[in-house]
Amino acid sequence: MSPTYDVIVIGLGGMGSAAAHHLSAGGARVLGLEKFGPVHNRGSSHGGSRITRQSYFEDPAYVPLLLRAYELYDDLHRATGREIAIRSGGVMVGHPGSLAVSGSLQSARQWDLPHELLDAKELRRRFPTFTPRDDEVALYERKAGLLRPEHTVAAHLQLATRQGADLHFEEPMTRWEPYRDGVRVHTAENTYTAGQLVVCPGAWAPQLLTDLGVPFTIERQVMYWFQPKNGVEPFLPGNHPIYIWEDSQGAQVYGFPAIDGPALGAKVAFFSKGEVTTPETIDRTVYDHEVQDMADHMSRCIPDLPGTFLNAATCMYSSTPDENFVIARHPAHPDSVTVACGFSGHGFKFVPVVGEILADLALTGTTEHPIGLFDPARLAAAPAPA
């Protein structure tokens, strides 16, 4: 006889691990199925750090979710003792009309978020590692900082297990189908049934959610670590904030303080500058010309950063055409299936609140969180981004 659960969660990365925690905390009998091992580096929830911020230039509609995510990240730290968030402060840098600056300012003003506007002279004075042009400005947000993705996933898995969830690693789903009043899920090892299915596929969304009608694009992305020319002291938290820096062509780079000691340096990356790929064909090699391109770009913004190249790692963005998320009941299976995908390179900061939303949707069919922006119906006829 098939083992039976209230909810089966597919994928135990950032979103899936949070969903397993919130579902099991609510008393549901939860099975989690993961293709790889716990806290793996094959998807999008690794690399040591992710930016978090509240003055959200992408859309002010995200801000209420961010405020709740901040509360839940603090709860996660208290519940597990793990280092989850480092509030280093953050700057969004660019020309006054750039999206990074103007969009952040719009969100800050609309939601009455604490912030400061810095001209180039004040930015250089406060953060001497930065060398903005005279016509560049920055929005400074004291509550911005970084998250530890591996610690976050591990903490959610820890709590889910403590709360009675069954988490199966190295056991990918092979297929699922509607079954009675719920679903039946097959793996190579077993067949399981549940009243509800929550699918958090990450970069595997195009394969696992073909009937969703969303044209996902999977992009290869590279993260780089450099040893600054004059050592890491000026780049330590307290001296150096997180940053997103948009140039006059709209290209963005983002980076972090040196949080892991001198040997590991400081991390930086381009936002959404990668070729289209799949999880099976992604090139995990990082090439010399890519490292040089990153170093050349940063030599103008932060001249001391690209001192000595230390390391690089790849991950994947799962992007929608409008770069907004998909979080909803599955339109073809609205009574039994919930999906969370298409986080487009800016989703990790929302992990705990997405877990809370998924638990709401799976257990009650609705949520009080504002998720209208994430309805997949908006994308059903949209072309995939070029």
N, C-alpha and C positions, 0 to 999 in steps of 0.2 A: 504494500500500500504506500502511496506517495506521502512523504512527510508534508504536513500542512502548517501554514503560517498565516498570520494576518496580513503581512506585507513582505514581499521580496524586493530587495534593492539590488539593482544591477549596476556594478561599478562602485568601488570603495575608495576613490580618490577624494579630492576636496569636497565636492558636493555630496557624493554618495555616503562618505563617512559621516558627514554632518546629518544627513537624513537618517541614517541608521541610529545615530545617537538620539535625535529628537523623537523618532518613532518609538524606540524602546523606552525612552524616558516617559512617554505617554502611556506605557503599559502594553504596547503592541508586541505580539510575537513576531520577531523580525529575523529573516534570513538575508544575509548579504553575500553576494557572489562577485568575486574579483578575478579577472583574467591573470593578474600577476601576483606577486607577493605583497605584503603590507608595506605601505609607504615606499612605493617603487618610483623609479625615475624614467619610466617609459612614456608618460603622458604629459600632464601640464601642471602637476602639483609638487614640483621639486625645484631645486636651484638655490635654496638657502634663504631667499628673501622675496617678498612681494610688497609693493607700495600700498599703503592705505592712506586715505584722505577723505575729507568731507566736502570741501568746496569743489563739487564735481563738475568739470567742464563738459562732460559728455551730454548731460541733461540734468536739470534741477530735479526732475522726477525721481532720480536715484537717491536723493539725499535722505528721505525718511528711512530707507532701507539701510543706508550707511550708519545712521544714528543708532538703529537697533543692532546692527552688526558690531559696533563698538561695545555696546553693553554685553553682547553675547561672547565676544572675545575675552572680555574681562572675566565673565563667569567661567569660561573655559580654563583660564589661568588659575582661578581660585579653586576649581574643582580638581585639577590635576597637578598643580604646581609646576607645569611646564612653562618655559619662556615662549610666549605666543606673540606679543606685540611690543615693539620698541617705539616710543613716541619721540622721535628725533626732531620733529618739526619738518616742514617741507616747503619748497618754493616751486611755483609754476612760472617759468621764465619765457619771455619772447617779446615781440613787438606788442604794443598796447592792443592792437586789433587781432592778435593771434587767438586761436581757439583756446590754447592753454591758459592764457591770461584772461581774456574777455569772458570765456565760458565759466571759469572758476569764479570770477568776480560776480557774474550773474547769479550763480548758485549761492555764493556767500551772502549777497544782499537779499536775495529772495527768502532765504531761511535764517537770516540774522545770525550767521556763523562768525565767530571771531576771526579776524584776518587783518593783515596790513598790506598796503601797497608800497613797494620799494622802488625807487629809481635806481639807475645803474650805479651811481656813486654810493648809495646806501647799501646796495647789494654787495658791492665789493668790500665795503667797510665791515659789514656784519659777517660776511663769509668770504674771507680772502682767497679761498681756493677758486672762486668764480671770477671770470673775466668777461663780463657782458659788454656788448657794444654800448655806446652812449645812448642810443635810441631804444635800448631794450629795458624792460621793467620786469618786476616779479610780484606775484601775490604770495605772501608768506602766511602759512597756516601752522600755528603752534601744535595743533592736535594731529597733524599728519605724521606719518612715520612708516614703519615697515612691519610686516608679519613674517613669521617663520612657517613656511608651508609644510615642511616635513613634521615639525612639532605639532602643527594644527591637526593634520591628518591623524597622527599618532594619538593625540589627545582625544579626538572624537571616537577613534576605534577603541581606545581604552575605556571610555565611558560606556559605549554601546555594549561592549563585552561585559562590563560590570553590571549593566542593567539587564543582562540575559539574552542579548542578541547572539545568534549563531552566525559567525563570520567565516566564510569558506574562501580561502585564497588558492590560487593556481587552479581555479575551477570556473572557467568561463561558461556563460550561457551559450548554448548552441542554437536554440530556438524557443519560442513561446507561442501559445495560442490561447484564445478564450476558452474557459472551461467552467461549466455550470454558471455560478454567479461570480466567478473570478477569473483566474488565469492558471495555466499550467506551464511550468518552466522546465526545460530540459537542459542537462549538461551531459558530458561524457560519463559522469559517475552516477547520476541519479535523475529522477524526475520529482519536481516539487509542485505543490499547489498552494495558492493563497487567494485571499479575497482581493488584494491590491498588488499592483506592480509599480515600482518607481524605477525609472530608467535614467541613469546619470552616465552617459556613454563617453563624454569627453570627445576626443578625436575620432572615436569609433561611431559617432552619430550617423554619418552617411550610410554605414552598413547596417546599423541596428534600428534605424528609424526611417527606412525608405518610404514608409507610408505616411510620414508626417507632412510631406509636401514642402519642406524647407530646403532651399539650395545651399547647403553648407559648403564652405571652403576650408580645407585644412592647410595651414601654412607652417613651414619650418621656421623656427626662430632660434637665435643664438644669444646666449648670455656670456659675457666676458668678465674676467677678473684681471686687474692690473695692480702691480706694486707701484705706488706713486713715486715720482723721482726723488722726493725728499722725505720718504717714509710715510707711515700711516698716521702719525700724530695729528696733522691738520685735518685728517679725514675721519677721525673717530666721532662717534655720536656725542653731541654736545658742541662739537666744532663744525661739523659738516652735516647738512640736512639731506633728506631724500630730495630729488628734483626731477621735474619733467621740463625739458628745454626744447622749445619749438623754433625752428629757424625760419627764414623769410620765405622758403618754399613750402612750409607746412610740415616738414619732416620733424619727427620728435625722437629724442633720446631720453632715457631715464636712468637714474642711478641712485646709489645708496652710500651711506657711511661705511667705513671699514668696521665690520661687526664681529669678525672672527679672528682677529689678531693679525700681526704683521705678515705671517706666512701666506695668508689667503687674500690680502689686499682688499681692493674696493671693486664692486661690481657695477657694470654699466651695460646697456643694450639699446639697440634701436627698437622703436615700437613699430610692429607690423612691417618689417622689411625682410621678407623671406619668400621663397618660392613655394608654389603649391605642391603638396605632397600627399601621402597617405601614411597611416601608422605602420604599414608593412614596408613601404619603400623609402621612408625618410632617411636622408643621408646624415648620419651622426658624426661624420668627420667635419671638423672646422678647419678651414683652409687659411693659408698665410695671407692671401689677399683680403679675406674677410677681417682678420685681425688688424691688418694695416688700415683698412677702410674705417674701422671703429676708432683706431688710434688717431688717424688723421682728423676725423670729425671732432674728437674730444680735445685735440690740441688747441683748438680755437676757444672752446668754452672753458675748459679746466686744464690748463697747460701742464700741470704737475701730474695729472692722473695717468696718462699713457706712458709711464716710465718703462716698466718691464712687464711683458705679458706673462701671466701665470697659468691661466687655465681658461677653458670655455666649455659650455655644455649646450645641448640642443633641447628644445621642447617644442610643443605644437600649440598653435592657436586654432580654435574651431570657430570660424567666423560666419556670421549671417550677413546678408547684403547691406543691412543698415547698422550693423555692429551692436545692436541691442540683443538682449538675451532671449531665449525661449524657455519659459517656465509656465506650465499649464497642464490641465487635463488633456490627454491625447484626444484630438477631435474625432478620430475614428473609434475610440474606445473610452468615451468620457466617464463611464461608470467604474472602470477598473484600472486604468493606466494613467500615470502622471509622468511628465518628462521635464528634465532640466538639462539644457545643452546650449551650444552656440554662444559661449561666454566671451568670444571675440578678443581675448587678450587682456580684458580688464575685469574679470569676474572673481578672482580669488578673494578680494577684500570683502565680498558678500557671502562667503562660504557659510557661516553659522546661521545667518538669516535665511538663506536659501534652504538650508536644512529644516529650519522651522516652518517655512512656507510649504515645503514638500510634505512634511508631516501633517500640516493642516489639510492640504488637498487630498492626501491619501486617506485620512481618517474621517474627514467631515465633508469633503467635496468642495470646500471653499476656504478662503483665508481673508483676514482683515488687512493684511499687507497690500499695498498698492502694486498690483502686477499687471495692470492693463497694457502697459508698454510691451509686455513680453508675450502677447498672444500670437501663436504661430500663424493665425489666419492672415495677418498682415503681410506675410511672406509667401503665401501659397503660390502666387503667380510671379514672384520676383525672380529676376535672373541672378545667377551667382556672380559675385564680384570678379572683375577681370584680374 
